[in-house]
Amino acid sequence: MNKSYVSADTILEIVTEPKPIYIPNAVAGYISDLIIKLANKKVSEAKKVNDAKNANDTDTAIVVDKKVVD
């Protein structure tokens, strides 16, 4: 039986080479939609806080459960 030797560098290269992950389009679309919804929600909350601060510059706005309280 013939033996062949492989260098440690070659083994390391094979082991650490990034492998593509294949996911169905429907799953990718669902994940994408979730990320977009979360981002939109965060932007909306930030706008509400910013609007509350701009509406009354003399008082500090406190956001509790998405409701603005002076």
C-alpha positions as a Markdown table, in Angstrom:
| # | Residue | x | y | z |
|---|---|---|---|---|
| 1 | Met | 0.0 | 0.0 | 0.0 |
| 2 | Asn | 1.4 | 3.4 | -1.0 |
| 3 | Lys | 1.5 | 6.1 | 1.5 |
| 4 | Ser | 1.3 | 9.8 | 0.5 |
| 5 | Tyr | 2.1 | 12.7 | 2.8 |
| 6 | Val | 0.3 | 16.0 | 3.0 |
| 7 | Ser | 1.9 | 19.1 | 4.5 |
| 8 | Ala | 0.4 | 20.7 | 7.6 |
| 9 | Asp | -0.2 | 23.9 | 5.6 |
| 10 | Thr | -2.3 | 22.0 | 3.1 |
| 11 | Ile | -4.4 | 20.4 | 5.8 |
| 12 | Leu | -4.9 | 23.8 | 7.5 |
| 13 | Glu | -5.9 | 25.4 | 4.3 |
| 14 | Ile | -8.5 | 22.6 | 3.6 |
| 15 | Val | -9.9 | 22.8 | 7.2 |
| 16 | Thr | -10.1 | 26.6 | 7.4 |
| 17 | Glu | -11.4 | 27.3 | 3.9 |
| 18 | Pro | -14.8 | 28.9 | 4.1 |
| 19 | Lys | -17.6 | 26.7 | 2.9 |
| 20 | Pro | -20.8 | 28.2 | 1.3 |
| 21 | Ile | -24.0 | 27.6 | 3.1 |
| 22 | Tyr | -27.0 | 26.9 | 0.9 |
| 23 | Ile | -30.4 | 27.8 | 2.2 |
| 24 | Pro | -33.7 | 27.7 | 0.2 |
| 25 | Asn | -34.9 | 31.0 | -1.3 |
| 26 | Ala | -38.0 | 31.0 | 0.8 |
| 27 | Val | -36.0 | 30.8 | 4.0 |
| 28 | Ala | -33.6 | 33.5 | 2.9 |
| 29 | Gly | -36.6 | 35.7 | 2.0 |
| 30 | Tyr | -38.2 | 35.1 | 5.4 |
| 31 | Ile | -35.0 | 35.9 | 7.2 |
| 32 | Ser | -34.5 | 39.1 | 5.1 |
| 33 | Asp | -38.1 | 40.2 | 5.9 |
| 34 | Leu | -37.5 | 39.7 | 9.6 |
| 35 | Ile | -34.3 | 41.8 | 9.5 |
| 36 | Ile | -36.1 | 44.6 | 7.5 |
| 37 | Lys | -39.1 | 44.6 | 10.0 |
| 38 | Leu | -36.7 | 44.8 | 13.0 |
| 39 | Ala | -34.7 | 47.6 | 11.4 |
| 40 | Asn | -37.9 | 49.5 | 10.5 |
| 41 | Lys | -39.2 | 49.1 | 14.1 |
| 42 | Lys | -36.0 | 50.5 | 15.6 |
| 43 | Val | -36.0 | 53.4 | 13.2 |
| 44 | Ser | -39.6 | 54.2 | 14.0 |
| 45 | Glu | -38.9 | 54.1 | 17.8 |
| 46 | Ala | -35.9 | 56.4 | 17.3 |
| 47 | Lys | -38.0 | 58.8 | 15.3 |
| 48 | Lys | -40.6 | 58.9 | 18.1 |
| 49 | Val | -38.0 | 59.7 | 20.7 |
| 50 | Asn | -36.4 | 62.3 | 18.5 |
| 51 | Asp | -39.8 | 63.9 | 17.8 |
| 52 | Ala | -40.7 | 64.0 | 21.5 |
| 53 | Lys | -37.4 | 65.7 | 22.3 |
| 54 | Asn | -37.9 | 68.3 | 19.5 |
| 55 | Ala | -41.5 | 69.0 | 20.6 |
| 56 | Asn | -40.5 | 70.2 | 24.0 |
| 57 | Asp | -36.9 | 71.2 | 24.3 |
| 58 | Thr | -37.2 | 72.5 | 27.9 |
| 59 | Asp | -38.4 | 69.1 | 29.3 |
| 60 | Thr | -36.7 | 65.7 | 29.1 |
| 61 | Ala | -38.9 | 63.2 | 27.3 |
| 62 | Ile | -39.1 | 59.7 | 28.9 |
| 63 | Val | -40.2 | 56.8 | 26.7 |
| 64 | Val | -42.1 | 54.2 | 28.6 |
| 65 | Asp | -43.7 | 51.3 | 26.7 |
| 66 | Lys | -43.5 | 53.3 | 23.5 |
| 67 | Lys | -45.6 | 56.1 | 25.0 |
| 68 | Val | -44.1 | 59.5 | 25.5 |
| 69 | Val | -44.4 | 60.9 | 29.0 |
| 70 | Asp | -43.3 | 64.5 | 30.0 |
